[in-house]
Amino acid sequence: MKDYENSYKEAGVDIYAGYRSVELIKKYILKTKTPGAVGEIGGFGGMFAPDLSKISNPVFVSGTDGVGTKIKIAMILNKHNTIGIDCVAMCVNDIICSGAKPLFFLDYIACGKNYPEKIAEIVSGIAEGCVQAGAALIGGETAEHPGLMYENDYDLAGFAVGVVDKNKIISKKSQQPGDVLIALPSSGVHSNGFSLVRKVFDVENSDLESDFGVLAKSLGETLLKPTRIYVGPVLALLEKVNVKSVCHITGGGFYENIPRSLSENLCAKIFSSGLKIPRIFELIMDKGKISKKDMFSTFNMGVGMMCAVSRDEADKAIEILKANQVDAYVAGELQRGEKGVEII
């Protein structure tokens, strides 16, 4: 009779590769350890003991997301050490919109075949994202899916939990006409709209080494640049400014995401002439013959996050964000009107 391990391996699942992956990723996980992280990697559940001594009424805020088809770019380039940053960013950037500080993160990696070195490379990026967000990587799961996925394919998803004092939850109810919208620039396309990007450039057959005569780096490098994590700068801003809303601009672009952060009977007026739009978006628009409306309905257009503050605190907010390496600027204002976005 064949032993269990050999039978399972012949079916496409190598449990020893899984063991090897765990050993390789431990050094990255240790870099994310925070005072609340307890237990060891390899248990059945990640554990975290939060210090709530300075929070009178704690509210836990959770977020979960993946990276989408941007992973295809990583596969084509065979570069897997940054895609994990995207996964963390997509979760923690949502959490910070409530004013919550991320506490911990868990990942899930599904793959056609477990190549331990590749899994370790992916997790190295996840760990880097956790370090940037100040969150502990307390657990995760890697699963081989032979027959469901091709050998070299994988998908990545994550889950994060943060905490905020109930009386400090960011509330859009305090918004007023005349409040200013502060743009926090993106690092590029981030992790949304890649199905359209892949179609425009036909990436499977395109020269990802080309800069198309307009990009600072190759198309591949530009597209793979990881999503910016805004946790640190926004937490610093919240300490000194009355922030009335924070909007994470992801899939759906300006038109879907900004209204989610608006109070009733308020409209966001965006000054398009002042937006700092990276060249990659202009290239996508020109090459794909995409309308301006569709671009702003799909991509972040160079603005990864937007904060609403009163006009008399706008300069202070920009100063704080710039001190935290975010080149923020005024991108619009709130006016009375039907809830929505107008780009003028």
Beta strands, then each sheet from edge to edge (+ up, - down):
strand 1: 37-38
strand 2: 47-48
strand 3: 58-66
strand 4: 101-111
strand 5: 136-144
strand 6: 154-165
strand 7: 180-185
strand 8: 245-248
strand 9: 266-270
strand 10: 303-309
strand 11: 329-336
strand 12: 340-343
sheet 1: 1+ 2-
sheet 2: 3+ 6- 4+ 5+
sheet 3: 8+ 10- 7+ 11- 9+ 12+
end
